[in-house]
Amino acid sequence: MGRSDRSRNRRDQVRGRKPSKDKQIEVELPREAINLAVTALKKGQTLIYPTDTIYGLGCDASNYDAVEKIFEIKERDKSKSLLVLVDSFQMLESIIENVPDMAWEVLKVNKKPLTIVLDRPKNVAENVVAQDNTLAVRVTNDPLCRSIIKKLRKPIVSTSANLSGAPSPVNFTDIHPDLIARVDHVMDLPLVHKNIKPSSIMKISSNGVIKIIRE
């Protein structure tokens, strides 16, 4: 069995696994709010929205100018990379040249929000890619985020909705008014997941080497 066949088998195992009970959260999705958010993203606008961890600031991850706006809004150093959300394992494959076998193994057993830094991204704006040619990606299980991404058909940037260096917002009221005023579109909706915190971050190199960046 070749490397591509092994990767396909691991990928298919991940796709076929049953979600754990804590991920099966039934919510009534605000369809109109989702449609408005997607329309804004398609126009290259920026967005504040609830994620599977904290309140996020995002845009279409394939739109260079929109990503530039994110750095400006946050007053963030462009040497600090951003992460993106995808709604499925298929979309993950569409933006990473070769997802390593170890990443599929981790995804197969992972139950909590986990951002994985992977080598050789593709089909995203170059300014969302880190200087070492890696991309931080999270396969989100949040129903609102998944709906937005699925309707947009593209990954979205997900960085904390705060000014650079400020605390990450776990409540909408935590978001600084100055930041809200700079953003094109705002989704003032509650987080689905409670007792949240920023996701864990793990780097998995193409050769399978794992480095824990944030637990």
N, C-alpha and C positions, 0 to 999 in steps of 0.2 A: 504493500500500500504506500503510495507516494505522499509527500507532505501536504499537497493540496487536498487529497482524499481524507487524510487524518483531520485536517482543519475543518473540512466540510462536515465530517462526522461529529466533531465536537460542537460546531456551530448548530447543527441540527438538534443535538441533544439539548442545547440551551433553549432553542426556540420551542422545543416540544415539552419542556418541563412545566409542571403545574405551579402557578404562583402560590406562595405561602399565604396563609389566611390573613396575615397582617397587611398584605398588599391589596386584598380584595375589598376596597372601600367603595361603597355605593354612594354616589352623589348625583344630584341633578345638575347637569352642566348648563351654564348660562349661555345658550346658543348665540343670542344676539351679541353678547359681550365678546364671545370668541370670534364671531364674524367681523366685528369692528376691529379687534386686535389684529387679525390676519390681514385685513385690508390695509391697516397702518403699516404692518411689516412689509407688505408687497410694495408699498410706496417708498420704502427705504427709511421709514420712521423708527424712532426708538420707543421702547415700551417698558413700563413697570408692571410686574405681574407676580402672583404668588407661585412659588415653585414647590418641589417636593422637599425642600429644606427651609429656606428663608425667602423673603421678598427679593426678587431679582430684577435686574436691569438688563434688557436684551434688545436684539434686533436680528434681522436675517443674517445668518453667519456667512452667507456667500456674497454679501453686499459690502464692498470695500468702504464706501463712503459712510454707510451706516455704522460700521465698526469704528471708524474714525470718530464719529459723534459720541460713541460710548466712552472712549478715552477722554474726550473733551469734557463731557458731562461729569465724569467721576474725578477729573483732574488727576488722572492716573498716568504714571510713567509708562510709555509704550514698550519699554523693555519687560514689563510685567505681563505675562501672557493671560489670555482669557480662556474660559472653558465654554463648551457648547453642549446643548442637550439634543438628543435624538429620541425618537419615539419607538424605535424598534432595532433589532439586531441587523435587519436588512439595511437600514439607514446607516448604522455603524459601519458596515462593510463598504457602503458607498462613499465614505469620506476618509477611510484608512486604506492605504495601499495593500497591506497584508496584516490582518489581525492575528497576533501570535497565538499559538495553541494555549499557552498559559492564561491568556486573557479569557478565552472561552471557558477554561476550567474555573477561573475565579467567578465569572458571571453565572456559571451553572449553580454555584452554591451561595452566592451573595444574596442577602435578604434586606440590606439597608442601603440608603443612598451612597453610592460609591462612584467617585470620579476616577477614571483611568487615563493616564498620560501615555499616549502611544506614538510610535515613530511613523514617519512618512504619510502625513495627511494629504488629502486631495479634495477637490471640488468644494473648497471653502475659500474665503477671502484670505489673501496672503498675510494681512495684518492681524488675523486671528491666530496665526501659527506662531509658535514660540521661536526664538532665535536658533535653537538647536533642532529645528524642523520636527517638532513634536506638537501634538494637540491634546488638550485635556477634554475628555468626552464623558458624559454620563448618560446612560440609558434610563430615562426617567419613567417612573411608575405613577407619577401624579396624573390623574385623569384630565385635569384642565390643560396642563402642559402638553400631554400626548395629543389632545384634540387640536390644539393650536398648531403643533408641528405637523400633524397628519394633514391638516387642511392646507397649510402652507407648502407642504411637500419639500421642506428644507429644514436643516438643523437651525437652531436659534442660539444666540449668545446668551449665557446665563452668568452674570456677575452680580455680586451683592448690590442692592439698591442703596448705596451709601457713597458719600464722598470718600476719596482715598484716605485710608487710615482711620476712618470713623467706625464705630461698632456696626455689625451686620444687623439689619432690622428683622426682628421676629414678629413684630406687629406693624400694621400699616402706619400707625401713629408714630412709630420709631423713625420713619423715613423723613429726612430733613426737608422742610418746605422749599429750600433753595434748589435741591435736587429735583423735586417734583416739578418745579417751574421750568426746568431745563428740558424735561422729557416731553416728547410729542404726544404720547398716549398713555393713559394710566388706568389700570384695572384695580379698582378699590374693592377687592374681594378677599374673603377670609382664606387662610391656609387650610388645606384639607388635613394635613398631618400635624399632630400636636406633639409637644415636647421635642421640638426640632432643634437642630444645630447644623452648621455647615457640614457638607458631606465629607467622608473620609477621602483621601487622595492617595492613589497608588500609581507608581510608574512601572510599566511593564515594557521592557525593551524588546526589539525584534528577536533577540536571542533567548528570550524567556526570563531574563534577570529581573527580579522584583525589588523595588525600593519603596518603602512606606514614607510618604511625604507628610501626611496628616492623618492621625488616627481618628 
